[in-house]
Amino acid sequence: MSQKPFTMLVDRNRFPGATMERGLLGNRLTRRALIGGAGAVIGLVATPGVMRIAKAQSWPGGNPFTLGIAAGTPRPDGFVLWTRLAPDPLSTNPETPGGMSGGDITLRYEIAADPGMTNLVRQGGATAERAFGYSAHLDVAGLQPGRTYWYRFLSGDATTAVGRAITLPAPGTPVDKLRFGYVSCSNYEHGYFSAYRHLTEEDPEFVLFLGDYIYETIEENRPIVRRHSDGVEASTLPQYRNRYAQYRLDPDLQNLHARVPAMATWDDHEVQNDYADKWSEFFDDPTQFLMRRAAAYQAFYEHMPMRPILSQPNGPLMRVYDRFTYGDLIEISLLDGRQYRSREACYAPPHKGGGHLETEASCPERLDAGRTMLGFDQEAWLYSALEHSKTQWNLIAQDVLMAQFRKKLDGVDAFWTDDWNGYPANRKRLLQTDP
């Protein structure tokens, strides 16, 4: 099984200036006192007292909230709350995603200062958008920093479970400890998600999803534990939607999202193995591949608690890289290592289109100083953050192996072209940046 969860403690006093390591370390940050706040409706900040109420609606076809809820992309004054209406979550009819039809649906939401939802601090309306598979991305603002809140969505006679969300401590606020988790590479066909259950029980402050949240592939030549949706490799919007829905139906993943706020980026399997920008693993026409990428990016957005003002997709373009500052303790730069990168080095037959082993003699292009893993705009954004950061720690959260790793090809040192070994000039620029 490929799933790789970890929890991590950042402690300014125990390891000042040291390199963070994988594993479980120490005790978690004590929850802060709970107080009230304000809220927002998707795309628009709502002033206190303004509220849109959904019309009464029944759901005779079953629970519309089958895919659960999530909170994510936290800020000192708010966060994003997510759900998606899907009474028939694995519907194969492209005209009725999740078994839904018709126009946008207005939901109700409630945010409380207690898990019993008795002390409501905000309630109002949120839109489940038909254009995005009836997903809702409620961008909440105006809350108090460094607080825990609880929330739920309602639609007629249907109500979600109660979820937990947090706001980050304001920049510069003294913070001693932070405990968070990070996960990647979760292939549904390779096993069950009990590791997600374990991570939930560890009760971290938030979790970083670092890519390969889904796998678009299907296994044909090896044993599997459970079968991927539709029985085909995902390449269209309905197929990607169903793949995400299938993962979201897993009770351990669903419970993790309900209890632990998320920050998310992607790797390759959210679209296609080893893709790079518009270049596919199998030398597909770039124009056609960008259409596939657009479908995959939209499905990612439809199932993640992303800020619509920042991340709502526009065809094959969607921004996911972001920055999160947790008081004076840590600044997290969450990167996109796929959308803007240069194509794989030596991208032509007899080489593979995706990752492959190359020596310096067989592929001198790998060392080209003009090659970039992140794209030069994202590089500049990252270097500026490192230069101006005022926190004790700086964490770069990204999707692939960064350290140099040698293998052998015909007895000669060789390097894998799909990770940072395929972009050593970009790695050198990053490592030479002086925070």
Secondary structure, 3 states (H helix, E strand, C coil): CCCCCEEEEEECCCCCCCCCCCCCCCCCCCCCCCCCCCCEECCEECCCCCCCCCCCCCCCCCCCCCCCEEEEEEECCEEEEEEECCCCCCCCCCCCHHHCCCCCEEEEEEEECCCCCCCEEEEEEEEEEHHHCCEEEEEECCCCCCCEEEEEEEECCEECCCEEEECCCCCCCCCCEEEEEEECCCCHHHCCCHHHHHHHHHCCCCEEEECCCCCCCCCCCCCCCCCCHHHCCCCCHHHHHHHHHHHHCCHHHHHHHHHCCEEEECCCCCCCCCCECCECCCCCCHHHHHHHHHHHHHHHHHCCCCCHHHHCCECCECCCCEEEEECCCEEEEECCCCCCCCCCCCCCCCCCCCCCEECCCCCHHHHCCCCCCCCHHHHHHHHHHHHHCCCCEEEEECCCCCCCCCEEECCEEEEECCCHHHCHHHHHHHHCCCC
